Amino acid sequence: MLYTLIGNSSTPFAICQCAWFPWKLHNRASSSQVASHSRAAAAAAANSFMDSLTELAAVGGENLPAKYIHPDGINGGKDPFLLPFIDIPVIDVGHFTTPSTDTGKELEKLRAALSSYGCLLMGHPLFQIINHGVESLLLDKVRTVFKQFLALPKEQKLECWTEGFQGYGSDPLVTDVMVHDWSHRLRLITCPEEMRQMKYWPENPKNFKEVLHEYSTKLQVLHDVMLKAMAKSLKLDESVFLRMIGEPVIMSARFNFYPPCPRPDQVLGLKPHSDGTVITFLLQDKEVEGLQVLKDGQWFRVPVIPDALVLNAGEHLEIMSNGEFKSPIHRAVVNSERKRISLAAPSIPHDGNEIEPVEGLVSEERPRLFRKMKYNGRTHLRYYQSGRRVVDDARI
């Protein structure tokens, strides 16, 4: 879902560095004073975040906090759950892990799922994968440990709070006038292991780390299987996408929490966006839907298949495939009575890697659509909040 896009380096990290810089430049305070100030500011920010979570969870009636309300409403002011379901493809990954006489047909189906819907500006559906190698029991464990984390006392959740990339918090806004998302998240880098910041991994529930480690290890294998299958579907060398993004694969886990809202026609859990990733795996809530996708200018609900994973191409895969694959525009809506969770697991290129259309997909018949871009994983939030897309800025 919302991680990295290419652009300038004005990011939450850069903002924090600018805020700290005057202390270093003018040396107006001792290191102990600075540390004390930082701790106090962090504590205030953490408590403000938890208060906002309580605000979302406890709100009732018609009086929603103004900062969450979209002035024009959602879905024309109508209940977004009255929209029709979309019939999206279901891909059987077993044909890619154990080749059979039907593998070729499944590769064709995969290519069609990634490329055949709508036009670029109007959005494209996602697809779901089954027989992906992640057991149903493990999927349920992943959902359960996050629900158990959410049920912890405020003090324990605050141990994982952060204003940075990893940890428990909310996506900061680019400007004060932008509308807040009706959600909070726990975001952690999972692969490679040396990039993990374990101080943000919850100590409770006790099996959280074990469950997430097992899940992320299986997704790492599945990630390579799917990117190789995507390359094969285009008649390319199977490792062409993996080489461009760099190895080992970089993946993260973003647990999303959407409290109930009495006016789902006025707020969004996540704004419309396409993912600034290579690919993204999404584990949906088993009981409460909320994912919606844009196709031909219309929003559709995405059905829940309990043991399936939703998979969509990110914008960087769209660039590497020279537009053969499309990155779908999607959003998350909220339920009026029930809370909802989900877990997005995206992959991203290594910082500094050059992303461009791969050889074999550029010809006189199909000219290059995107310029070469050096990947920088620090500016997605600004793109997301302002409604911009990397593929639009990269287009020739």
Beta strands, then each sheet from edge to edge (+ up, - down):
strand 1: 90-92
strand 2: 127-130
strand 3: 167-169
strand 4: 184-191
strand 5: 250-258
strand 6: 270-273
strand 7: 279-284
strand 8: 291-295
strand 9: 298-301
strand 10: 309-313
strand 11: 330-332
strand 12: 340-348
strand 13: 354-355
strand 14: 373-374
sheet 1: 1+ 2+ 10- 7+ 12- 5+ 4- 3+
sheet 2: 6+ 11- 8+ 9-
sheet 3: 13+ 14-
end
